[in-house]
Amino acid sequence: MAKETNRYRALIEKIFFDHYKDGETAFIFTRQEIKDAAVTLDIVLPDNLGDVIYSFRFRTDLPKNVAATQPEDMEWVIELAGRARYRFNLVKVNRILPREDLVRIDIPDATPELIRAYALDDEQALLAIVRYNRLIDTFLGLTTYSLQNHLRTTVKGIGQIEIDELYIGLDQHGCHYVIPVQAKGGKDQIGLVQTTQDVRFVEQKFPGMRCRAIVAQFMADETIALFELVLQDEEIRVAEERHYRLVPAKKLDRDAIKDYRD
């Protein structure tokens, strides 16, 4: 893993400084440049070329030399900019992390044991747990239905995106909602880029319907953090955050259930 991270850093650092000039706030590069950088640096490319970009978008910090060019309270992000095109963009620092002081709400675990046994990765397991425990319904106070998971589609001005799971919701007044859900394992970070893509997708594909963008993230002790995020002034804002801990029904704290009424 360390070797992979090092070659990814070398590739993205070369691409960055091939374009960057003092005072630059945004520039576009192409997927072909990853291949060109690998030839120049004599680096063996990974089988999944897109993982180089994905890694720095959601998992890994950018190289220190790249980060050193960031003004205070600003950071570089990598956005999609069309087919096989990407954009380095300088934006306000905006990382969403689960609050440590938030109360955990215990709910009976309805996840089938067979699903837990065969979930292939954290993301798949998290999406299944959220679905089987109807956590989106509980969190939003809506009746929701999973329409599709791992939805790959295109958004004008952005390019191809993937939404981990897409729900359609209904409230008591008959209003319809589109609910894109992103699942984050323990190391993945919640940032501006993915939420922006989800909101733009809903605006283009479901005009007139209300978007409720959700992120689910694993925490310790069988706890799942759910966030409702909104875009405000081109920044991510947390509209709501709740932490749900899945427990066997026989271990539910009856006193805590009484407290939830208040």
Secondary structure, DSSP 8 states (H G I E B T S, - for coil): -HHHHHHHHHHHHHHHHHH--TT--EEEEETHHHHHHHHHHT----SSTHHHHHIIIIIS---HHHHTT--TTEEEEEEE-STTEEEEEEEE---B---SSS-EEEEE----HHHHHH--SHHHHHHHHHHHTTHHHHHHTSEEEEEEEEEEEEETTTEEEEEEEEEEEE-TT--EEEEEEEEE-SS--B-HHHHHHHHHHHHHHSTTSEE-EEEEEE-STTEEEEEEEEEETTEEEEEEEEEEEEE-GGG--HHHHHHHT-
